[in-house]
Amino acid sequence: MKLKKTERNKFLITLMVSLILLSVFFILALSLGSQKIDLIKAVWGQTPKSMGTDPTITGTDPSINFDRIILFNLRLPRALLAILAGGLLAASGAVFQLFFRNELAEPGIIGISSGATLGAVSASVLGLGTKIALVSNKFPILKFISPVNLFAFIGALLAGIIIVALAFNKNSSSKNSTVMILLCGTALGTLYSALSSLILITSSKELGSIYSWILGSFNGHGWKELLFILIPSIISIVIMFSIKNQLDLLACGETSAKSLGVSVGKLRILVLISAAFAVSAAICAGGTISFVGLIAPHIVRKLTGSKAKTLLPLSMIFGSILLLLADTIAKTIISPSELPAGIITSILGVPFFLSLFLNKNRE
């Protein structure tokens, strides 16, 4: 389905504006934090004359560019993680809304986020980090992977596999299978959350260490997490963009889509697989973060319409902007301490969801 000239112009204008906004917020994310830094000095390695003092007096070594260390070791990977996680959550939200033909659909509805939380909680409470350290000599790559992130990723993928298995039911109609996905996803998500709570209650000493992860935070995450999620992120994005034309055809209804050659059953599997990889990677990047997959696609839909060709790429950019802004606010609003970014997105998302829900009820 080709875009009309007016739609294409709207898309190009929105794309340029959103990329400018993303660039601005990216620079802000690099500049702001508990420690003030000079970006010019950090990038170009310029050392002010005021630092050329005796290190025994200042307590610092003037030959060390601390701004560069903070920028490239802490803030740059954190900002990139927020951009990638926001884009993945928004893209999966857009795909879900297109497939289920429901503007209230978002990644958390099929239980993948809860499965990731269960995996992370299990890794933290059962001391799997120590066990992984014992076998890291045989598998050196394990030294560079956080056990919590690894088992969160495994938990999310397992949750996705279960949903895919339930969806792959040849005896059910497409409509019944779609409803079953939603019902089973909600039920399984509740079960995973209950198991996570049970584990934490019986091991309360681990509650503090996992609490900020559950709320969604990029604090302490860096290049290792970015490299770990890079491949699943690419896989999910490639799958999502490969099915965008089929999602557009599905907007007319499953019967019409089938008459145009769309295999709804295969499309359903691809949607779930791409969402499983996207949400798994996003959760490894910053924990369980809500509402980004709901807000970003809805904003784009109001600006350029609901065609997958425009909704998917723009949702990714707006999701990146939203999560990058939320993380910047979270790390500066109570500086030198910081809030989990998930709290900021929830504060923004709950009233947004309620207004969207009430508007749909009026319609």
Wavefront OBJ file of the C-alpha trace (Angstrom):
o trace
v 0.000 0.000 0.000
v 1.645 3.203 -1.217
v 1.404 6.433 0.719
v -0.501 9.350 -0.735
v 1.410 12.563 -1.378
v -0.100 14.314 1.664
v 0.641 11.286 3.855
v 4.207 11.122 2.583
v 4.731 14.839 3.284
v 3.321 14.472 6.790
v 5.594 11.508 7.381
v 8.729 13.323 6.173
v 8.009 16.443 8.241
v 7.251 14.413 11.354
v 10.355 12.304 10.770
v 12.630 15.354 10.523
v 11.126 17.032 13.589
v 11.294 13.833 15.654
v 14.931 13.219 14.689
v 15.810 16.779 15.715
v 14.034 16.259 19.060
v 15.845 12.961 19.571
v 19.199 14.646 18.889
v 18.430 17.440 21.371
v 17.368 15.032 24.125
v 20.387 12.830 23.397
v 22.742 15.771 23.989
v 20.814 16.685 27.158
v 21.082 13.097 28.392
v 24.858 13.223 27.901
v 25.179 16.620 29.565
v 22.918 16.247 32.599
v 23.422 14.088 35.645
v 24.567 14.109 39.244
v 28.016 15.233 38.064
v 28.352 18.246 35.779
v 30.663 17.666 32.820
v 32.017 19.720 29.941
v 31.070 17.909 26.726
v 33.697 19.750 24.673
v 36.412 18.760 27.102
v 35.086 15.198 27.269
v 35.008 14.755 23.486
v 38.135 16.654 22.456
v 40.190 15.946 25.556
v 40.798 19.603 26.402
v 42.025 20.138 29.955
v 41.339 23.592 31.442
v 44.266 25.515 32.912
v 42.555 25.441 36.311
v 43.225 21.688 36.453
v 46.949 22.137 35.997
v 47.506 22.325 39.738
v 49.346 20.102 42.139
v 47.356 16.843 42.448
v 48.398 16.576 46.099
v 46.444 19.777 46.762
v 43.364 19.128 44.651
v 43.210 15.406 45.317
v 42.932 14.694 41.602
v 45.319 13.881 38.815
v 45.199 16.702 36.226
v 46.328 14.275 33.519
v 43.090 12.292 33.849
v 40.112 13.510 31.860
v 37.289 12.570 34.248
v 34.677 14.173 32.005
v 35.648 11.796 29.211
v 35.451 8.798 31.550
v 31.971 9.810 32.740
v 30.778 10.483 29.198
v 32.033 7.375 27.402
v 31.878 4.839 30.234
v 28.610 5.868 31.878
v 26.382 8.338 30.068
v 26.867 7.377 26.417
v 26.021 3.659 26.815
v 23.157 4.542 29.168
v 21.672 6.986 26.648
v 22.046 4.458 23.827
v 20.347 1.800 25.961
v 17.429 4.153 26.647
v 17.109 4.943 22.932
v 17.190 1.277 21.939
v 14.845 0.104 24.711
v 12.365 2.892 23.999
v 12.394 2.105 20.298
v 11.877 -1.624 20.873
v 9.005 -1.130 23.324
v 7.285 1.381 21.051
v 7.749 -0.790 17.961
v 6.305 -3.854 19.693
v 3.415 -1.725 20.954
v 2.719 -0.480 17.428
v 2.814 -4.023 16.029
v 0.435 -5.274 18.736
v -1.993 -2.418 18.145
v -1.998 -3.093 14.420
v -2.368 -6.843 14.781
v -5.050 -6.812 17.483
v -6.634 -3.706 15.907
v -6.867 -2.156 19.348
v -5.215 1.106 20.408
v -5.016 -0.111 24.030
v -2.767 -3.066 23.191
v 0.829 -2.918 24.455
v 3.741 -5.343 25.103
v 2.793 -6.157 28.691
v -0.518 -7.772 27.787
v 0.915 -11.189 26.872
v 2.979 -11.732 30.022
v 6.488 -11.369 28.557
v 7.439 -8.565 30.958
v 6.269 -10.604 33.946
v 8.229 -13.609 32.677
v 11.380 -11.481 32.531
v 10.787 -10.258 36.079
v 10.414 -13.845 37.304
v 13.701 -14.771 35.630
v 15.519 -11.791 37.149
v 14.112 -12.413 40.631
v 15.053 -16.093 40.422
v 18.616 -15.241 39.389
v 19.009 -12.753 42.234
v 17.492 -14.876 44.999
v 19.003 -18.234 44.009
v 22.519 -16.802 43.755
v 22.930 -17.831 40.145
v 25.675 -15.250 39.685
v 28.016 -17.338 41.863
v 27.158 -20.506 39.943
v 27.764 -18.776 36.619
v 31.135 -17.526 37.885
v 32.166 -21.136 38.541
v 31.609 -22.146 34.911
v 32.820 -18.890 33.351
v 36.289 -20.386 32.813
v 34.804 -22.804 30.294
v 32.538 -20.146 28.779
v 34.414 -16.791 28.951
v 31.485 -14.892 27.443
v 29.565 -15.405 30.709
v 32.030 -13.075 32.462
v 30.601 -10.174 30.490
v 26.907 -10.918 31.125
v 24.975 -9.957 34.241
v 23.172 -13.041 35.661
v 20.089 -10.944 36.342
v 19.970 -9.721 32.733
v 20.726 -13.171 31.352
v 17.908 -14.863 33.262
v 15.536 -11.962 32.632
v 16.145 -12.496 28.930
v 15.631 -16.260 29.284
v 12.452 -15.715 31.323
v 11.020 -13.331 28.731
v 11.833 -15.684 25.854
v 10.284 -18.662 27.656
v 7.147 -16.626 28.300
v 7.077 -15.711 24.610
v 7.588 -19.339 23.553
v 4.643 -20.435 25.709
v 2.396 -17.825 24.118
v 3.577 -18.787 20.623
v 2.842 -22.444 21.392
v -0.664 -21.537 22.539
v -1.198 -19.420 19.437
v -0.071 -22.217 17.115
v -3.376 -24.035 17.313
v -4.568 -25.325 13.951
v -7.894 -26.450 15.395
v -8.958 -22.924 16.373
v -10.105 -20.108 14.145
v -7.912 -17.029 13.822
v -10.332 -14.943 15.847
v -10.515 -17.490 18.661
v -6.727 -17.860 18.687
v -6.270 -14.105 18.972
v -8.670 -13.905 21.912
v -6.925 -16.883 23.514
v -3.559 -15.135 23.236
v -4.885 -12.137 25.156
v -6.608 -14.221 27.834
v -3.717 -16.649 28.314
v -1.170 -13.837 28.266
v -3.023 -11.985 30.999
v -3.430 -15.124 33.096
v 0.181 -16.233 32.703
v 1.440 -12.716 33.427
v -0.497 -12.732 36.691
v 0.968 -16.139 37.548
v 4.550 -14.970 36.854
v 4.009 -11.861 38.994
v 2.609 -13.961 41.837
v 5.601 -16.324 41.711
v 8.016 -13.359 41.701
v 6.283 -11.887 44.758
v 6.365 -15.253 46.528
v 10.100 -15.639 45.908
v 10.833 -12.117 47.129
v 8.696 -12.524 50.260
v 10.527 -15.712 51.231
v 13.902 -14.020 50.570
v 13.311 -10.465 51.739
v 17.048 -9.698 51.928
v 17.155 -9.596 48.117
v 14.246 -7.161 47.835
v 16.357 -3.998 47.809
v 18.757 -5.203 45.118
v 15.982 -6.207 42.702
v 13.455 -3.486 43.524
v 14.900 -0.752 41.301
v 15.210 -3.277 38.447
v 11.517 -4.153 38.768
v 10.617 -0.456 38.660
v 12.749 0.042 35.553
v 16.141 1.717 35.825
v 19.205 2.206 33.613
v 21.451 2.968 36.563
v 24.646 0.909 36.395
v 23.936 -0.421 32.910
v 26.518 0.104 30.201
v 28.307 -1.332 27.198
v 27.962 -4.972 28.326
v 24.173 -4.748 28.342
v 24.166 -2.920 25.015
v 26.259 -5.594 23.306
v 24.217 -8.378 24.911
v 20.896 -7.138 23.505
v 22.184 -6.009 20.112
v 21.529 -9.244 18.181
v 17.987 -9.931 19.533
v 17.156 -6.262 18.923
v 18.204 -6.509 15.276
v 16.232 -9.754 14.844
v 13.060 -8.219 16.265
v 13.340 -5.034 14.197
v 13.967 -6.978 10.968
v 10.906 -9.179 11.582
v 8.680 -6.200 12.432
v 9.598 -4.283 9.288
v 9.235 -7.403 7.141
v 5.555 -7.790 8.157
v 4.499 -4.140 7.974
v 2.675 -4.585 4.633
v 0.741 -7.571 5.975
v -0.249 -5.577 9.049
v -1.632 -2.841 6.804
v -3.713 -5.390 4.909
v -4.973 -6.808 8.199
v -6.519 -3.432 9.062
v -9.416 -4.278 6.725
v -10.210 -7.414 8.731
v -8.936 -10.979 8.747
v -11.306 -12.134 6.007
v -10.185 -9.394 3.618
v -6.539 -9.954 4.525
v -6.830 -13.677 3.766
v -8.410 -12.923 0.390
v -5.372 -10.745 -0.382
v -2.969 -13.581 0.403
v -2.125 -12.872 4.063
v -1.594 -15.968 6.217
v -3.015 -14.712 9.521
v -1.688 -17.720 11.434
v 1.899 -17.180 10.277
v 1.563 -13.442 10.825
v 0.436 -14.081 14.402
v 3.523 -16.205 15.074
v 5.854 -13.572 13.594
v 4.206 -10.830 15.675
v 4.699 -12.820 18.873
v 8.285 -13.825 18.047
v 9.306 -10.249 17.212
v 7.601 -8.969 20.376
v 9.294 -11.625 22.508
v 12.749 -10.615 21.248
v 11.999 -6.879 21.470
v 10.571 -6.922 24.988
v 13.286 -9.318 26.212
v 16.009 -7.014 24.947
v 14.314 -3.871 26.286
v 13.900 -5.406 29.745
v 17.551 -6.441 29.837
v 18.440 -2.847 28.953
v 16.440 -1.111 31.668
v 14.170 -3.452 33.605
v 10.391 -3.511 33.410
v 9.260 -0.186 31.951
v 5.572 0.387 31.291
v 3.450 2.512 28.950
v 6.132 3.442 26.375
v 4.622 0.896 23.985
v 1.210 2.481 24.490
v 1.988 6.208 24.428
v 4.436 6.463 21.498
v 2.310 4.704 18.827
v -0.773 6.669 19.904
v 1.050 10.003 19.501
v 2.279 8.982 16.047
v -1.208 7.807 15.050
v -2.590 11.256 15.852
v 0.134 12.913 13.765
v 0.426 10.752 10.659
v -2.256 8.059 10.764
v -2.201 4.344 11.473
v -0.497 2.825 8.429
v 2.301 0.475 9.465
v 4.750 2.055 6.993
v 4.643 5.314 8.954
v 3.513 4.117 12.376
v 6.329 1.628 12.939
v 9.428 3.778 12.254
v 7.998 6.921 13.846
v 6.839 4.994 16.915
v 10.396 3.765 17.409
v 11.748 7.316 17.313
v 9.057 8.715 19.616
v 9.535 5.772 22.000
v 13.257 6.536 22.113
v 12.527 10.217 22.795
v 10.056 9.371 25.550
v 12.298 6.930 27.395
v 15.415 9.064 26.953
v 13.552 12.058 28.396
v 12.154 9.944 31.257
v 15.620 8.650 32.135
v 17.113 12.164 32.027
v 14.394 13.436 34.385
v 14.833 10.396 36.636
v 18.565 10.956 37.105
v 18.384 14.736 37.646
v 15.145 15.515 39.497
v 16.495 14.465 42.925
v 20.205 14.632 42.088
v 22.631 13.317 43.365
v 20.183 10.457 43.960
v 17.979 9.234 41.137
v 14.581 7.696 40.497
v 13.909 4.635 38.329
v 12.887 5.717 34.835
v 9.906 3.361 35.053
v 8.350 5.589 37.699
v 8.456 8.577 35.348
v 6.878 6.637 32.466
v 4.170 5.315 34.808
v 3.356 8.814 36.066
v 2.971 9.908 32.442
v 1.325 6.718 31.255
v -1.463 6.096 33.755
v -3.438 9.308 33.061
v -2.730 8.870 29.344
v -4.125 5.330 29.431
v -7.206 6.392 31.405
v -7.986 9.250 28.999
v -7.529 6.930 26.017
v -9.749 4.281 27.630
v -12.489 6.811 28.442
v -12.407 8.231 24.911
v -12.838 4.753 23.428
v -15.783 4.153 25.750
v -17.437 7.370 24.566
v -16.941 6.289 20.947
l 1 2 3 4 5 6 7 8 9 10 11 12 13 14 15 16 17 18 19 20 21 22 23 24 25 26 27 28 29 30 31 32 33 34 35 36 37 38 39 40 41 42 43 44 45 46 47 48 49 50 51 52 53 54 55 56 57 58 59 60 61 62 63 64 65 66 67 68 69 70 71 72 73 74 75 76 77 78 79 80 81 82 83 84 85 86 87 88 89 90 91 92 93 94 95 96 97 98 99 100 101 102 103 104 105 106 107 108 109 110 111 112 113 114 115 116 117 118 119 120 121 122 123 124 125 126 127 128 129 130 131 132 133 134 135 136 137 138 139 140 141 142 143 144 145 146 147 148 149 150 151 152 153 154 155 156 157 158 159 160 161 162 163 164 165 166 167 168 169 170 171 172 173 174 175 176 177 178 179 180 181 182 183 184 185 186 187 188 189 190 191 192 193 194 195 196 197 198 199 200 201 202 203 204 205 206 207 208 209 210 211 212 213 214 215 216 217 218 219 220 221 222 223 224 225 226 227 228 229 230 231 232 233 234 235 236 237 238 239 240 241 242 243 244 245 246 247 248 249 250 251 252 253 254 255 256 257 258 259 260 261 262 263 264 265 266 267 268 269 270 271 272 273 274 275 276 277 278 279 280 281 282 283 284 285 286 287 288 289 290 291 292 293 294 295 296 297 298 299 300 301 302 303 304 305 306 307 308 309 310 311 312 313 314 315 316 317 318 319 320 321 322 323 324 325 326 327 328 329 330 331 332 333 334 335 336 337 338 339 340 341 342 343 344 345 346 347 348 349 350 351 352 353 354 355 356 357 358 359 360 361 362 363
